[in-house]
Amino acid sequence: MAPVDKSDLDMNVTHTFKCGVCNENESKYKCPVCLVRYCSVACYKTHKAGDSCKKPEPVVEVKPKVDVYEYETEDTVNPEKLQTLGYDFDIRRDLENQHLRQLLTQLNSSTNPDEFIKENMNEPIFSEFVLHCLAVVDEEEDE
């Protein structure tokens, strides 16, 4: 592609728009409500008489969901700290173990997670994983 010579560009170009009502003349005005362009009072009255003049919908900014705990306790770990667990080397290494992943899946679907944790704390891979998680969370709290 050939480079563009800036001297060929006219920076003072004004764009002309056709009337949005009659589509014949150059528009000189804009409707303050719906921003349609029109050329005359006659076109403005025609436009206002119709049912197409509506204020544009405002653009709604979607904010990311922030986790809020319904029943926060002194042991609740905030979401930012929980995300740091995903970057810890020991935890990532632990999660390579198929048996641990199976236990965590069962824990996630358990109707009584507290009891499940108590029962599986004698499982070496599970207890090691729990200790790694607690170490990362406690490390973050100390800072």
N, CA, C and O atoms as a GROMACS GRO file, in nm:
protein
  572
    1MET      N    1   0.086  -0.118   0.000
    1MET     CA    2   0.000   0.000   0.000
    1MET      C    3   0.090   0.123   0.000
    1MET      O    4   0.185   0.132   0.078
    2ALA      N    5   0.059   0.218  -0.087
    2ALA     CA    6   0.141   0.339  -0.100
    2ALA      C    7   0.117   0.432   0.017
    2ALA      O    8   0.004   0.443   0.066
    3PRO      N    9   0.223   0.501   0.063
    3PRO     CA   10   0.205   0.595   0.174
    3PRO      C   11   0.117   0.713   0.131
    3PRO      O   12   0.118   0.753   0.014
    4VAL      N   13   0.043   0.766   0.225
    4VAL     CA   14  -0.047   0.878   0.197
    4VAL      C   15   0.029   1.008   0.216
    4VAL      O   16   0.093   1.030   0.318
    5ASP      N   17   0.021   1.093   0.115
    5ASP     CA   18   0.084   1.225   0.123
    5ASP      C   19  -0.011   1.316   0.198
    5ASP      O   20  -0.123   1.341   0.153
    6LYS      N   21   0.033   1.367   0.314
    6LYS     CA   22  -0.053   1.450   0.397
    6LYS      C   23  -0.096   1.578   0.328
    6LYS      O   24  -0.198   1.637   0.364
    7SER      N   25  -0.021   1.622   0.229
    7SER     CA   26  -0.060   1.744   0.159
    7SER      C   27  -0.183   1.721   0.073
    7SER      O   28  -0.252   1.816   0.036
    8ASP      N   29  -0.211   1.592   0.040
    8ASP     CA   30  -0.330   1.560  -0.039
    8ASP      C   31  -0.457   1.563   0.046
    8ASP      O   32  -0.567   1.567  -0.008
    9LEU      N   33  -0.442   1.559   0.177
    9LEU     CA   34  -0.558   1.557   0.266
    9LEU      C   35  -0.601   1.699   0.299
    9LEU      O   36  -0.520   1.781   0.342
   10ASP      N   37  -0.726   1.727   0.279
   10ASP     CA   38  -0.779   1.859   0.314
   10ASP      C   39  -0.841   1.847   0.451
   10ASP      O   40  -0.947   1.786   0.467
   11MET      N   41  -0.776   1.904   0.551
   11MET     CA   42  -0.823   1.893   0.689
   11MET      C   43  -0.946   1.978   0.717
   11MET      O   44  -1.006   1.965   0.823
   12ASN      N   45  -0.985   2.063   0.628
   12ASN     CA   46  -1.100   2.151   0.648
   12ASN      C   47  -1.223   2.101   0.575
   12ASN      O   48  -1.313   2.180   0.545
   13VAL      N   49  -1.230   1.973   0.545
   13VAL     CA   50  -1.343   1.917   0.474
   13VAL      C   51  -1.464   1.916   0.568
   13VAL      O   52  -1.455   1.870   0.681
   14THR      N   53  -1.574   1.967   0.520
   14THR     CA   54  -1.697   1.961   0.597
   14THR      C   55  -1.790   1.861   0.531
   14THR      O   56  -1.805   1.861   0.408
   15HIS      N   57  -1.850   1.778   0.609
   15HIS     CA   58  -1.940   1.677   0.557
   15HIS      C   59  -2.080   1.736   0.548
   15HIS      O   60  -2.125   1.807   0.637
   16THR      N   61  -2.147   1.705   0.439
   16THR     CA   62  -2.285   1.749   0.425
   16THR      C   63  -2.375   1.626   0.435
   16THR      O   64  -2.341   1.517   0.389
   17PHE      N   65  -2.488   1.648   0.496
   17PHE     CA   66  -2.583   1.539   0.514
   17PHE      C   67  -2.716   1.579   0.452
   17PHE      O   68  -2.756   1.695   0.456
   18LYS      N   69  -2.783   1.482   0.396
   18LYS     CA   70  -2.917   1.505   0.341
   18LYS      C   71  -3.018   1.511   0.454
   18LYS      O   72  -2.998   1.456   0.562
   19CYS      N   73  -3.126   1.579   0.427
   19CYS     CA   74  -3.237   1.589   0.522
   19CYS      C   75  -3.292   1.449   0.548
   19CYS      O   76  -3.319   1.374   0.455
   20GLY      N   77  -3.308   1.415   0.675
   20GLY     CA   78  -3.360   1.284   0.713
   20GLY      C   79  -3.510   1.272   0.696
   20GLY      O   80  -3.566   1.164   0.716
   21VAL      N   81  -3.578   1.381   0.659
   21VAL     CA   82  -3.723   1.378   0.642
   21VAL      C   83  -3.758   1.372   0.493
   21VAL      O   84  -3.829   1.282   0.449
   22CYS      N   85  -3.709   1.470   0.416
   22CYS     CA   86  -3.744   1.475   0.273
   22CYS      C   87  -3.640   1.406   0.185
   22CYS      O   88  -3.670   1.373   0.070
   23ASN      N   89  -3.523   1.384   0.235
   23ASN     CA   90  -3.413   1.322   0.161
   23ASN      C   91  -3.378   1.393   0.031
   23ASN      O   92  -3.329   1.331  -0.064
   24GLU      N   93  -3.405   1.523   0.025
   24GLU     CA   94  -3.374   1.599  -0.096
   24GLU      C   95  -3.270   1.706  -0.070
   24GLU      O   96  -3.169   1.712  -0.140
   25ASN      N   97  -3.294   1.790   0.028
   25ASN     CA   98  -3.206   1.904   0.054
   25ASN      C   99  -3.097   1.870   0.155
   25ASN      O  100  -3.101   1.768   0.224
   26GLU      N  101  -2.999   1.959   0.159
   26GLU     CA  102  -2.893   1.946   0.257
   26GLU      C  103  -2.950   1.983   0.395
   26GLU      O  104  -3.022   2.082   0.409
   27SER      N  105  -2.917   1.903   0.495
   27SER     CA  106  -2.969   1.931   0.628
   27SER      C  107  -2.893   2.048   0.691
   27SER      O  108  -2.772   2.063   0.672
   28LYS      N  109  -2.967   2.129   0.764
   28LYS     CA  110  -2.906   2.243   0.832
   28LYS      C  111  -2.924   2.233   0.983
   28LYS      O  112  -2.855   2.301   1.060
   29TYR      N  113  -3.016   2.148   1.026
   29TYR     CA  114  -3.051   2.141   1.167
   29TYR      C  115  -3.056   1.994   1.214
   29TYR      O  116  -3.057   1.901   1.134
   30LYS      N  117  -3.059   1.979   1.346
   30LYS     CA  118  -3.072   1.847   1.407
   30LYS      C  119  -3.180   1.851   1.512
   30LYS      O  120  -3.188   1.945   1.591
   31CYS      N  121  -3.265   1.750   1.514
   31CYS     CA  122  -3.370   1.739   1.615
   31CYS      C  123  -3.302   1.723   1.751
   31CYS      O  124  -3.215   1.636   1.767
   32PRO      N  125  -3.341   1.804   1.850
   32PRO     CA  126  -3.278   1.794   1.982
   32PRO      C  127  -3.313   1.666   2.057
   32PRO      O  128  -3.244   1.629   2.153
   33VAL      N  129  -3.418   1.599   2.015
   33VAL     CA  130  -3.460   1.478   2.085
   33VAL      C  131  -3.395   1.353   2.026
   33VAL      O  132  -3.328   1.278   2.098
   34CYS      N  133  -3.414   1.330   1.896
   34CYS     CA  134  -3.366   1.206   1.836
   34CYS      C  135  -3.245   1.225   1.744
   34CYS      O  136  -3.192   1.128   1.692
   35LEU      N  137  -3.203   1.349   1.725
   35LEU     CA  138  -3.084   1.384   1.648
   35LEU      C  139  -3.096   1.359   1.498
   35LEU      O  140  -2.995   1.358   1.427
   36VAL      N  141  -3.219   1.340   1.447
   36VAL     CA  142  -3.237   1.328   1.303
   36VAL      C  143  -3.212   1.465   1.240
   36VAL      O  144  -3.247   1.568   1.297
   37ARG      N  145  -3.151   1.463   1.123
   37ARG     CA  146  -3.119   1.589   1.054
   37ARG      C  147  -3.237   1.630   0.966
   37ARG      O  148  -3.304   1.545   0.906
   38TYR      N  149  -3.263   1.763   0.960
   38TYR     CA  150  -3.370   1.815   0.875
   38TYR      C  151  -3.327   1.948   0.815
   38TYR      O  152  -3.231   2.010   0.862
   39CYS      N  153  -3.399   1.989   0.710
   39CYS     CA  154  -3.354   2.106   0.634
   39CYS      C  155  -3.439   2.231   0.656
   39CYS      O  156  -3.393   2.342   0.627
   40SER      N  157  -3.561   2.216   0.706
   40SER     CA  158  -3.649   2.333   0.714
   40SER      C  159  -3.752   2.315   0.825
   40SER      O  160  -3.765   2.208   0.885
   41VAL      N  161  -3.826   2.422   0.850
   41VAL     CA  162  -3.933   2.418   0.950
   41VAL      C  163  -4.040   2.319   0.905
   41VAL      O  164  -4.097   2.247   0.988
   42ALA      N  165  -4.069   2.316   0.775
   42ALA     CA  166  -4.171   2.224   0.724
   42ALA      C  167  -4.131   2.078   0.751
   42ALA      O  168  -4.213   1.998   0.795
   43CYS      N  169  -4.005   2.046   0.726
   43CYS     CA  170  -3.958   1.909   0.753
   43CYS      C  171  -3.958   1.881   0.903
   43CYS      O  172  -3.989   1.769   0.944
   44TYR      N  173  -3.924   1.981   0.986
   44TYR     CA  174  -3.925   1.964   1.130
   44TYR      C  175  -4.067   1.932   1.178
   44TYR      O  176  -4.086   1.842   1.260
   45LYS      N  177  -4.166   2.006   1.126
   45LYS     CA  178  -4.305   1.981   1.166
   45LYS      C  179  -4.352   1.843   1.121
   45LYS      O  180  -4.424   1.775   1.194
   46THR      N  181  -4.312   1.803   1.001
   46THR     CA  182  -4.347   1.670   0.952
   46THR      C  183  -4.286   1.563   1.042
   46THR      O  184  -4.350   1.465   1.079
   47HIS      N  185  -4.160   1.585   1.075
   47HIS     CA  186  -4.090   1.491   1.162
   47HIS      C  187  -4.157   1.482   1.299
   47HIS      O  188  -4.178   1.372   1.350
   48LYS      N  189  -4.190   1.595   1.359
   48LYS     CA  190  -4.251   1.596   1.492
   48LYS      C  191  -4.391   1.536   1.490
   48LYS      O  192  -4.434   1.477   1.590
   49ALA      N  193  -4.462   1.549   1.379
   49ALA     CA  194  -4.597   1.495   1.368
   49ALA      C  195  -4.595   1.342   1.364
   49ALA      O  196  -4.692   1.277   1.403
   50GLY      N  197  -4.486   1.286   1.316
   50GLY     CA  198  -4.474   1.139   1.308
   50GLY      C  199  -4.443   1.080   1.445
   50GLY      O  200  -4.423   1.153   1.542
   51ASP      N  201  -4.439   0.948   1.451
   51ASP     CA  202  -4.412   0.882   1.579
   51ASP      C  203  -4.269   0.828   1.587
   51ASP      O  204  -4.238   0.746   1.674
   52SER      N  205  -4.182   0.873   1.498
   52SER     CA  206  -4.045   0.821   1.496
   52SER      C  207  -3.949   0.903   1.583
   52SER      O  208  -3.833   0.865   1.596
   53CYS      N  209  -3.996   1.013   1.642
   53CYS     CA  210  -3.908   1.098   1.721
   53CYS      C  211  -3.904   1.048   1.864
   53CYS      O  212  -3.993   1.076   1.945
   54LYS      N  213  -3.799   0.972   1.894
   54LYS     CA  214  -3.782   0.919   2.029
   54LYS      C  215  -3.638   0.941   2.072
   54LYS      O  216  -3.545   0.934   1.991
   55LYS      N  217  -3.623   0.970   2.198
   55LYS     CA  218  -3.489   0.991   2.254
   55LYS      C  219  -3.412   0.860   2.246
   55LYS      O  220  -3.465   0.754   2.282
   56PRO      N  221  -3.285   0.864   2.200
   56PRO     CA  222  -3.208   0.740   2.193
   56PRO      C  223  -3.187   0.679   2.331
   56PRO      O  224  -3.173   0.750   2.430
   57GLU      N  225  -3.185   0.546   2.334
   57GLU     CA  226  -3.161   0.476   2.460
   57GLU      C  227  -3.020   0.509   2.510
   57GLU      O  228  -2.925   0.504   2.433
   58PRO      N  229  -3.007   0.542   2.639
   58PRO     CA  230  -2.872   0.569   2.691
   58PRO      C  231  -2.791   0.440   2.694
   58PRO      O  232  -2.845   0.332   2.716
   59VAL      N  233  -2.662   0.452   2.671
   59VAL     CA  234  -2.574   0.337   2.676
   59VAL      C  235  -2.549   0.305   2.822
   59VAL      O  236  -2.501   0.389   2.899
   60VAL      N  237  -2.581   0.183   2.860
   60VAL     CA  238  -2.567   0.140   2.998
   60VAL      C  239  -2.433   0.069   3.012
   60VAL      O  240  -2.403  -0.026   2.939
   61GLU      N  241  -2.353   0.116   3.105
   61GLU     CA  242  -2.223   0.055   3.130
   61GLU      C  243  -2.243  -0.068   3.218
   61GLU      O  244  -2.302  -0.060   3.326
   62VAL      N  245  -2.193  -0.180   3.170
   62VAL     CA  246  -2.204  -0.304   3.245
   62VAL      C  247  -2.082  -0.313   3.336
   62VAL      O  248  -1.968  -0.315   3.290
   63LYS      N  249  -2.110  -0.319   3.465
   63LYS     CA  250  -2.001  -0.328   3.563
   63LYS      C  251  -1.979  -0.474   3.598
   63LYS      O  252  -2.075  -0.551   3.608
   64PRO      N  253  -1.852  -0.512   3.616
   64PRO     CA  254  -1.827  -0.652   3.651
   64PRO      C  255  -1.888  -0.686   3.786
   64PRO      O  256  -1.894  -0.604   3.878
   65LYS      N  257  -1.934  -0.810   3.795
   65LYS     CA  258  -1.996  -0.855   3.918
   65LYS      C  259  -1.892  -0.866   4.028
   65LYS      O  260  -1.785  -0.923   4.008
   66VAL      N  261  -1.923  -0.811   4.142
   66VAL     CA  262  -1.836  -0.820   4.258
   66VAL      C  263  -1.899  -0.919   4.355
   66VAL      O  264  -2.016  -0.907   4.392
   67ASP      N  265  -1.818  -1.016   4.394
   67ASP     CA  266  -1.870  -1.116   4.487
   67ASP      C  267  -1.896  -1.052   4.622
   67ASP      O  268  -1.808  -0.989   4.680
   68VAL      N  269  -2.017  -1.068   4.671
   68VAL     CA  270  -2.055  -1.019   4.803
   68VAL      C  271  -2.107  -1.139   4.880
   68VAL      O  272  -2.192  -1.214   4.832
   69TYR      N  273  -2.054  -1.154   4.998
   69TYR     CA  274  -2.096  -1.268   5.079
   69TYR      C  275  -2.224  -1.233   5.155
   69TYR      O  276  -2.234  -1.127   5.217
   70GLU      N  277  -2.319  -1.324   5.149
   70GLU     CA  278  -2.445  -1.302   5.217
   70GLU      C  279  -2.428  -1.310   5.369
   70GLU      O  280  -2.487  -1.232   5.443
   71TYR      N  281  -2.346  -1.405   5.413
   71TYR     CA  282  -2.324  -1.423   5.556
   71TYR      C  283  -2.174  -1.417   5.583
   71TYR      O  284  -2.110  -1.521   5.601
   72GLU      N  285  -2.119  -1.299   5.586
   72GLU     CA  286  -1.977  -1.282   5.607
   72GLU      C  287  -1.942  -1.306   5.754
   72GLU      O  288  -2.013  -1.262   5.844
   73THR      N  289  -1.831  -1.378   5.776
   73THR     CA  290  -1.784  -1.405   5.912
   73THR      C  291  -1.640  -1.358   5.924
   73THR      O  292  -1.583  -1.307   5.828
   74GLU      N  293  -1.582  -1.375   6.041
   74GLU     CA  294  -1.442  -1.335   6.061
   74GLU      C  295  -1.348  -1.425   5.981
   74GLU      O  296  -1.233  -1.388   5.956
   75ASP      N  297  -1.395  -1.543   5.942
   75ASP     CA  298  -1.313  -1.637   5.865
   75ASP      C  299  -1.329  -1.619   5.714
   75ASP      O  300  -1.262  -1.686   5.636
   76THR      N  301  -1.417  -1.530   5.672
   76THR     CA  302  -1.441  -1.509   5.530
   76THR      C  303  -1.317  -1.447   5.465
   76THR      O  304  -1.259  -1.351   5.517
   77VAL      N  305  -1.279  -1.504   5.350
   77VAL     CA  306  -1.164  -1.454   5.276
   77VAL      C  307  -1.217  -1.374   5.158
   77VAL      O  308  -1.305  -1.420   5.085
   78ASN      N  309  -1.163  -1.252   5.138
   78ASN     CA  310  -1.217  -1.169   5.031
   78ASN      C  311  -1.178  -1.226   4.895
   78ASN      O  312  -1.078  -1.297   4.883
   79PRO      N  313  -1.256  -1.196   4.792
   79PRO     CA  314  -1.237  -1.255   4.658
   79PRO      C  315  -1.098  -1.228   4.598
   79PRO      O  316  -1.046  -1.314   4.526
   80GLU      N  317  -1.038  -1.113   4.626
   80GLU     CA  318  -0.905  -1.084   4.571
   80GLU      C  319  -0.802  -1.182   4.626
   80GLU      O  320  -0.715  -1.231   4.553
   81LYS      N  321  -0.812  -1.210   4.755
   81LYS     CA  322  -0.718  -1.306   4.817
   81LYS      C  323  -0.741  -1.446   4.762
   81LYS      O  324  -0.646  -1.521   4.740
   82LEU      N  325  -0.868  -1.481   4.739
   82LEU     CA  326  -0.897  -1.613   4.684
   82LEU      C  327  -0.836  -1.629   4.545
   82LEU      O  328  -0.791  -1.738   4.509
   83GLN      N  329  -0.834  -1.521   4.467
   83GLN     CA  330  -0.777  -1.530   4.333
   83GLN      C  331  -0.627  -1.557   4.337
   83GLN      O  332  -0.574  -1.618   4.244
   84THR      N  333  -0.558  -1.514   4.442
   84THR     CA  334  -0.414  -1.538   4.450
   84THR      C  335  -0.384  -1.687   4.465
   84THR      O  336  -0.273  -1.730   4.434
   85LEU      N  337  -0.481  -1.766   4.511
   85LEU     CA  338  -0.461  -1.910   4.523
   85LEU      C  339  -0.430  -1.973   4.387
   85LEU      O  340  -0.352  -2.068   4.378
   86GLY      N  341  -0.490  -1.919   4.283
   86GLY     CA  342  -0.471  -1.974   4.149
   86GLY      C  343  -0.331  -1.954   4.093
   86GLY      O  344  -0.295  -2.017   3.994
   87TYR      N  345  -0.252  -1.867   4.155
   87TYR     CA  346  -0.118  -1.839   4.105
   87TYR      C  347  -0.008  -1.906   4.188
   87TYR      O  348   0.110  -1.895   4.155
   88ASP      N  349  -0.046  -1.975   4.295
   88ASP     CA  350   0.052  -2.036   4.383
   88ASP      C  351   0.104  -2.166   4.322
   88ASP      O  352   0.027  -2.251   4.277
   89PHE      N  353   0.238  -2.180   4.320
   89PHE     CA  354   0.302  -2.296   4.258
   89PHE      C  355   0.261  -2.427   4.326
   89PHE      O  356   0.225  -2.524   4.258
   90ASP      N  357   0.266  -2.431   4.460
   90ASP     CA  358   0.234  -2.554   4.533
   90ASP      C  359   0.090  -2.597   4.510
   90ASP      O  360   0.062  -2.716   4.492
   91ILE      N  361   0.000  -2.502   4.509
   91ILE     CA  362  -0.142  -2.535   4.488
   91ILE      C  363  -0.164  -2.587   4.346
   91ILE      O  364  -0.235  -2.685   4.325
   92ARG      N  365  -0.102  -2.521   4.249
   92ARG     CA  366  -0.115  -2.567   4.111
   92ARG      C  367  -0.058  -2.708   4.094
   92ARG      O  368  -0.114  -2.790   4.023
   93ARG      N  369   0.054  -2.735   4.161
   93ARG     CA  370   0.114  -2.869   4.156
   93ARG      C  371   0.019  -2.971   4.220
   93ARG      O  372   0.000  -3.080   4.167
   94ASP      N  373  -0.039  -2.934   4.335
   94ASP     CA  374  -0.133  -3.025   4.403
   94ASP      C  375  -0.252  -3.059   4.312
   94ASP      O  376  -0.299  -3.173   4.309
   95LEU      N  377  -0.299  -2.960   4.239
   95LEU     CA  378  -0.417  -2.980   4.155
   95LEU      C  379  -0.392  -3.068   4.033
   95LEU      O  380  -0.486  -3.104   3.963
   96GLU      N  381  -0.267  -3.102   4.008
   96GLU     CA  382  -0.236  -3.196   3.900
   96GLU      C  383  -0.274  -3.338   3.940
   96GLU      O  384  -0.285  -3.426   3.854
   97ASN      N  385  -0.293  -3.362   4.069
   97ASN     CA  386  -0.326  -3.494   4.120
   97ASN      C  387  -0.474  -3.524   4.094
   97ASN      O  388  -0.562  -3.452   4.140
   98GLN      N  389  -0.499  -3.632   4.019
   98GLN     CA  390  -0.635  -3.671   3.982
   98GLN      C  391  -0.721  -3.702   4.104
   98GLN      O  392  -0.838  -3.667   4.108
   99HIS      N  393  -0.662  -3.769   4.203
   99HIS     CA  394  -0.738  -3.806   4.324
   99HIS      C  395  -0.784  -3.681   4.399
   99HIS      O  396  -0.897  -3.674   4.446
  100LEU      N  397  -0.695  -3.580   4.412
  100LEU     CA  398  -0.732  -3.456   4.478
  100LEU      C  399  -0.844  -3.385   4.401
  100LEU      O  400  -0.939  -3.335   4.461
  101ARG      N  401  -0.833  -3.382   4.270
  101ARG     CA  402  -0.938  -3.317   4.191
  101ARG      C  403  -1.072  -3.387   4.210
  101ARG      O  404  -1.177  -3.323   4.214
  102GLN      N  405  -1.068  -3.520   4.221
  102GLN     CA  406  -1.191  -3.596   4.244
  102GLN      C  407  -1.250  -3.561   4.382
  102GLN      O  408  -1.371  -3.544   4.395
  103LEU      N  409  -1.163  -3.551   4.483
  103LEU     CA  410  -1.211  -3.513   4.616
  103LEU      C  411  -1.272  -3.373   4.616
  103LEU      O  412  -1.375  -3.349   4.678
  104LEU      N  413  -1.207  -3.280   4.546
  104LEU     CA  414  -1.258  -3.143   4.541
  104LEU      C  415  -1.392  -3.135   4.467
  104LEU      O  416  -1.478  -3.055   4.502
  105THR      N  417  -1.408  -3.216   4.366
  105THR     CA  418  -1.536  -3.223   4.294
  105THR      C  419  -1.645  -3.274   4.387
  105THR      O  420  -1.756  -3.221   4.388
  106GLN      N  421  -1.613  -3.375   4.464
  106GLN     CA  422  -1.709  -3.430   4.560
  106GLN      C  423  -1.742  -3.327   4.667
  106GLN      O  424  -1.858  -3.312   4.707
  107LEU      N  425  -1.640  -3.255   4.713
  107LEU     CA  426  -1.662  -3.151   4.813
  107LEU      C  427  -1.755  -3.043   4.758
  107LEU      O  428  -1.846  -2.996   4.827
  108ASN      N  429  -1.732  -3.004   4.635
  108ASN     CA  430  -1.812  -2.899   4.573
  108ASN      C  431  -1.959  -2.939   4.560
  108ASN      O  432  -2.048  -2.854   4.569
  109SER      N  433  -1.986  -3.066   4.539
  109SER     CA  434  -2.125  -3.111   4.524
  109SER      C  435  -2.184  -3.168   4.653
  109SER      O  436  -2.298  -3.216   4.655
  110SER      N  437  -2.107  -3.164   4.760
  110SER     CA  438  -2.152  -3.220   4.888
  110SER      C  439  -2.265  -3.137   4.949
  110SER      O  440  -2.265  -3.014   4.941
  111THR      N  441  -2.359  -3.207   5.009
  111THR     CA  442  -2.468  -3.137   5.080
  111THR      C  443  -2.423  -3.092   5.218
  111THR      O  444  -2.485  -3.004   5.279
  112ASN      N  445  -2.313  -3.152   5.268
  112ASN     CA  446  -2.259  -3.115   5.399
  112ASN      C  447  -2.107  -3.098   5.386
  112ASN      O  448  -2.032  -3.188   5.424
  113PRO      N  449  -2.061  -2.984   5.331
  113PRO     CA  450  -1.918  -2.966   5.306
  113PRO      C  451  -1.832  -2.971   5.432
  113PRO      O  452  -1.720  -3.022   5.428
  114ASP      N  453  -1.882  -2.920   5.544
  114ASP     CA  454  -1.803  -2.924   5.668
  114ASP      C  455  -1.770  -3.068   5.708
  114ASP      O  456  -1.657  -3.099   5.743
  115GLU      N  457  -1.869  -3.153   5.702
  115GLU     CA  458  -1.850  -3.293   5.736
  115GLU      C  459  -1.755  -3.361   5.638
  115GLU      O  460  -1.671  -3.442   5.677
  116PHE      N  461  -1.769  -3.329   5.511
  116PHE     CA  462  -1.682  -3.387   5.408
  116PHE      C  463  -1.536  -3.350   5.435
  116PHE      O  464  -1.447  -3.434   5.423
  117ILE      N  465  -1.511  -3.225   5.470
  117ILE     CA  466  -1.375  -3.180   5.500
  117ILE      C  467  -1.319  -3.255   5.620
  117ILE      O  468  -1.206  -3.303   5.617
  118LYS      N  469  -1.399  -3.267   5.727
  118LYS     CA  470  -1.354  -3.338   5.848
  118LYS      C  471  -1.318  -3.483   5.816
  118LYS      O  472  -1.216  -3.534   5.863
  119GLU      N  473  -1.401  -3.548   5.736
  119GLU     CA  474  -1.378  -3.688   5.701
  119GLU      C  475  -1.252  -3.705   5.615
  119GLU      O  476  -1.185  -3.808   5.625
  120ASN      N  477  -1.220  -3.608   5.534
  120ASN     CA  478  -1.109  -3.624   5.440
  120ASN      C  479  -0.980  -3.558   5.484
  120ASN      O  480  -0.882  -3.560   5.409
  121MET      N  481  -0.976  -3.499   5.602
  121MET     CA  482  -0.853  -3.437   5.650
  121MET      C  483  -0.745  -3.542   5.680
  121MET      O  484  -0.627  -3.507   5.688
  122ASN      N  485  -0.784  -3.669   5.697
  122ASN     CA  486  -0.685  -3.774   5.719
  122ASN      C  487  -0.627  -3.824   5.585
  122ASN      O  488  -0.535  -3.905   5.585
  123GLU      N  489  -0.679  -3.776   5.476
  123GLU     CA  490  -0.627  -3.808   5.342
  123GLU      C  491  -0.506  -3.716   5.317
  123GLU      O  492  -0.524  -3.594   5.307
  124PRO      N  493  -0.384  -3.771   5.305
  124PRO     CA  494  -0.263  -3.687   5.298
  124PRO      C  495  -0.267  -3.580   5.188
  124PRO      O  496  -0.230  -3.465   5.212
  125ILE      N  497  -0.309  -3.616   5.068
  125ILE     CA  498  -0.308  -3.519   4.958
  125ILE      C  499  -0.408  -3.406   4.984
  125ILE      O  500  -0.384  -3.291   4.949
  126PHE      N  501  -0.520  -3.440   5.046
  126PHE     CA  502  -0.622  -3.340   5.077
  126PHE      C  503  -0.574  -3.246   5.187
  126PHE      O  504  -0.586  -3.124   5.173
  127SER      N  505  -0.520  -3.301   5.295
  127SER     CA  506  -0.475  -3.217   5.406
  127SER      C  507  -0.357  -3.129   5.363
  127SER      O  508  -0.347  -3.014   5.406
  128GLU      N  509  -0.269  -3.181   5.278
  128GLU     CA  510  -0.157  -3.102   5.227
  128GLU      C  511  -0.209  -2.984   5.142
  128GLU      O  512  -0.159  -2.872   5.153
  129PHE      N  513  -0.309  -3.011   5.060
  129PHE     CA  514  -0.370  -2.906   4.978
  129PHE      C  515  -0.433  -2.798   5.066
  129PHE      O  516  -0.416  -2.679   5.041
  130VAL      N  517  -0.506  -2.840   5.170
  130VAL     CA  518  -0.569  -2.745   5.262
  130VAL      C  519  -0.463  -2.658   5.329
  130VAL      O  520  -0.481  -2.536   5.341
  131LEU      N  521  -0.355  -2.720   5.374
  131LEU     CA  522  -0.247  -2.643   5.438
  131LEU      C  523  -0.182  -2.544   5.342
  131LEU      O  524  -0.149  -2.432   5.382
  132HIS      N  525  -0.164  -2.583   5.217
  132HIS     CA  526  -0.109  -2.491   5.118
  132HIS      C  527  -0.203  -2.371   5.097
  132HIS      O  528  -0.158  -2.257   5.089
  133CYS      N  529  -0.332  -2.399   5.089
  133CYS     CA  530  -0.431  -2.291   5.071
  133CYS      C  531  -0.428  -2.195   5.190
  133CYS      O  532  -0.426  -2.073   5.173
  134LEU      N  533  -0.428  -2.251   5.310
  134LEU     CA  534  -0.426  -2.167   5.430
  134LEU      C  535  -0.298  -2.085   5.438
  134LEU      O  536  -0.301  -1.969   5.480
  135ALA      N  537  -0.186  -2.143   5.399
  135ALA     CA  538  -0.059  -2.071   5.402
  135ALA      C  539  -0.062  -1.951   5.309
  135ALA      O  540  -0.013  -1.844   5.343
  136VAL      N  541  -0.121  -1.968   5.191
  136VAL     CA  542  -0.128  -1.856   5.095
  136VAL      C  543  -0.221  -1.748   5.148
  136VAL      O  544  -0.188  -1.629   5.139
  137VAL      N  545  -0.334  -1.786   5.202
  137VAL     CA  546  -0.431  -1.688   5.253
  137VAL      C  547  -0.374  -1.616   5.375
  137VAL      O  548  -0.386  -1.494   5.386
  138ASP      N  549  -0.311  -1.690   5.465
  138ASP     CA  550  -0.250  -1.629   5.584
  138ASP      C  551  -0.135  -1.537   5.545
  138ASP      O  552  -0.118  -1.431   5.603
  139GLU      N  553  -0.058  -1.579   5.446
  139GLU     CA  554   0.054  -1.497   5.398
  139GLU      C  555   0.003  -1.364   5.346
  139GLU      O  556   0.064  -1.260   5.371
  140GLU      N  557  -0.106  -1.367   5.276
  140GLU     CA  558  -0.166  -1.245   5.222
  140GLU      C  559  -0.220  -1.155   5.334
  140GLU      O  560  -0.212  -1.033   5.324
  141GLU      N  561  -0.273  -1.216   5.440
  141GLU     CA  562  -0.328  -1.137   5.551
  141GLU      C  563  -0.219  -1.066   5.628
  141GLU      O  564  -0.241  -0.955   5.678
  142ASP      N  565  -0.101  -1.128   5.639
  142ASP     CA  566   0.009  -1.070   5.715
  142ASP      C  567   0.065  -0.945   5.650
  142ASP      O  568   0.126  -0.862   5.717
  143GLU      N  569   0.047  -0.932   5.519
  143GLU     CA  570   0.105  -0.817   5.448
  143GLU      C  571   0.030  -0.689   5.474
  143GLU      O  572   0.066  -0.584   5.422
   0.00000   0.00000   0.00000
